[in-house]
Amino acid sequence: MAKPKLALYWAASCGGCEIAVLDIHEKILDVAAAFDIVFWPCAMDFKYHDVRAMEDKSIDLCLFNGSIRNSEGAEIAHMLRAKSKVLVAFGSCALEGGIPGLANLTTKEDICRVVYKDTPSTVTQNGGVYPQTHSKMKEGSIEIPELWETVKSLDQVIDVEYYVPGCPPQPEQIWAVIEHIISGKPLPPKGSILGATDKTCCDECPRDRKEKKIKQFFRPFEIQTDPNECLLDQGIVCMGPATRSGCGALCTKANVPCRGCYGPPPHVVDQGAKMVSALSSVIDAVEPEEIERILDQIADPMGTFYRFSLAHSILRRVEKA
Amino acid sequence: MVTINIDGKTVEVLEDTTILKAAEQAGVWIPTMCHSEYFEPYGVCRLCSVEVVRGKRSRIVTACNYPVRGGMTVHTNSEKVKWLRKIIMELMVSRWPNVKVVKEIAERLGVEKPRFASLERDEAENACILCGMCVNMCNDVVKAGVLGFAHSGIKREVVLPFDERSDQCIVCGACAHVCPTGHIKVVFEDYRGKKPEFTLGPKTPIYVPTLQAVPRVPVIDAESCIHFKTDGCENCAKVCEPNAIDYDMKDEIVEVDVGQILIATGFDLFDASAMAQYGYGRLDNVYSSLEFESILNSTGPTGGNIVMKNGKEPRAVGIIHCIGSRDINHHAYCSRVCCMYALKFAHLVRDRTKAAIYQFYIDMRAFGKGYEEFYTRLLDEGVTMIRGKAAEIVEGAWNENGDPSLKIRCEDTLIGKFREIPVDMVVLCNAMEPRKDSDTIRRLFSISKSPDGFFLERHPKLDPTSTATDGVYIAGCSQGPKDIPDTVAQASSASARILSLISKGEVEIEPVRAMVQDEFCSGCKICNNMCPYGAIEFVEEKKISHVNEALCKGCGTCVAACPSSAMTGHGFTDEQILAELDGLLI
């Protein structure tokens, strides 16, 4: 019997998820033994036309990381969707837009202007030229993918069977997912989130929590934190309470506040909004000016509360140009 | 029991009783100078010397420490005894000719002019006669061990260690209390020589808090009780026949499970020293209303006599209304009870003294049953009513005899004139204000306060006894200034409300409640502090939060705050609300 086929792909991502796959160490040999890897641009030399030539639904498992923000990502997503039996949105970017999703705070026009014109290191010629999708040269014509106005999560572009959160997903969790598929056990219902639990980061965090009353917010470098006390109790904005657990509270164990990469817990629709609502409920002040002053201490609210989830949130993006 | 004969009288006393006590029982006077019931006989003055005859032998002994024996005959007035006492008293009179107690005993013993001249003659009326009572008191009873004798012979004197102020002295005043000549005086000052503030505390460290106290038993004020400073004294335990005094009793915190709570924490009195113009705390004989109430009390510090600090009766008393109330600088509200108790004060001052009485009022609020009649009666009693708030109180001399007195400056608005009224004593009618810790109580029970700071009732007209928290009721001045009839009425109403629920046995609650879905709660403790009804508790074993459904009102504050959406509102879940929105928006 032929081995099941495995495909891995990266769209708009940093490559961390690919490295996370390799972080399962020697178990990668078990993956190679169990699967026939048919597509993995990061690690092996396959061409798009190789995949295009395959029959529909011939790939048993596809781990797709990265958000979709240009025509190439979308094209490959649609192609892999057609060829795969099980397609997994792998990592925070695929799940909810991730860090690239913060580009939705601005417009394509602004991004291009900064990158191709305004940066001091850029020498502009002819008033600056933006990348063109089609350009003709004497050797022939060149076509490059088109940058989209809006960054999208994978499930906003194609249908997805499962989700594995994390930036990147933790190696143990990746292995647990792969192992489950290798073992041939019945698959969970469609739309399930794999490699994470139903509780929040606080569940795994070993710090002592008190009843919250916040009089002042700090950035991590501003104070010496107590390693045993809840970071939020100490005034550091920690996304832990509004973030799904599964990572093992890696960040808070390292004295760093949770960034929220595992996404919202099961019943939360909008992770950032939920955290804002929670924090504003525990501000210990009565006067409006005092509340304003305390809230002003939170640096970069959008980047803090929507660091990973903006593209998939209710807000989605700023108004289009 | 043994039978003895004292000066021809036969008495039956317990064996080992001292002759002095036996003589007391027999009604025979024996002079003493160094003896006190408080401590063991000292036997140093020798004045109690008596002649004891047993069989054919006769000898002189000191009555204060000599135990009786069966068949003993005592002569307290024999020639030998008289001769001895006379010499002792002659020696004392020669040294301390002007001390009252020495003169009295000398007179009683027939000593007129001493035959001796003392080398250390002390003419002072309050000279130290070296009886040693203070030393014994300090060492044996108080157990502070501060006082002692130094030197010997005619140079003998009572001293403090190294002749310096001692940290061991607890300033109990027991030495001054027993000193028969008044040589020892207690000067109340701290180490900087500053006088302590004059306060009207309990008369003794063991006292019954009020005549109305329930149960009516005495309590010990550990702050001022000698026993708690030196482990000594215990005089109260010695005289208590049922042995009810227990020095080891401690304040204890008792936890009681209850279904309903009535808060009646009362009020604090406005501190009039915040209004410097009235000189409270600065000028003598300016009292707050509660202090004056204490002075009027027959079990109070003056036994109900209205006297000034110098012990004299005041010639005129000024009573000033609205101190801190009806005043936008302090409390805007009317304190309600002051007009009537001010009239009561006036009535009692009129009843007990000959003092002239002046009432300084803004307007007279005699609103209750029988109050207006009382006001009219007071006017007939000759109380001078001055409409106008007193401007200030200054020290001023009352010209008659130069005694220091006070002057109240005010505008009499009825005659449109500025007036200065000389008085000896001023009573300020301080506002009632919320207890200083009322905010703590408020948070404990999750109830609100009105702008004046008193606890807020659920509805000012329709529900003046219950609060926003079910099962928590308020009564009395914790809800607002009120007099005794109003307090009784409100407290009765609250009790009736409580009883009606107890007799019903069960309580119906609204179905809209918040609920924690245990499988999604991670115990971040964001919700625990915010519930206005105190319904959210933290389950330590499971490390998750739990909603007490009997307390929850379904307001949804916690549902909005829960960052993991583990908290949901019955009937208002996110899914239901989103479905409703979907239905509306399509």
Interface residues (C-beta under 8 A of the other chain):
Chain A: D198 K199 T200 C201 C202 D203 R209 K210 E211 K212 K213 C230 L232 G240 P241 A242 S245 P265 P266 H267 V268 V269 K274 M275 S277 A278 S281 V282
Chain B: Q517 E519 F520 C521 S522 G523 C524 K525 I526 C527 N528 N529 M530 F538 T557 A560 A561 C562 P563 S564 S565 A566 T568 D574 L578
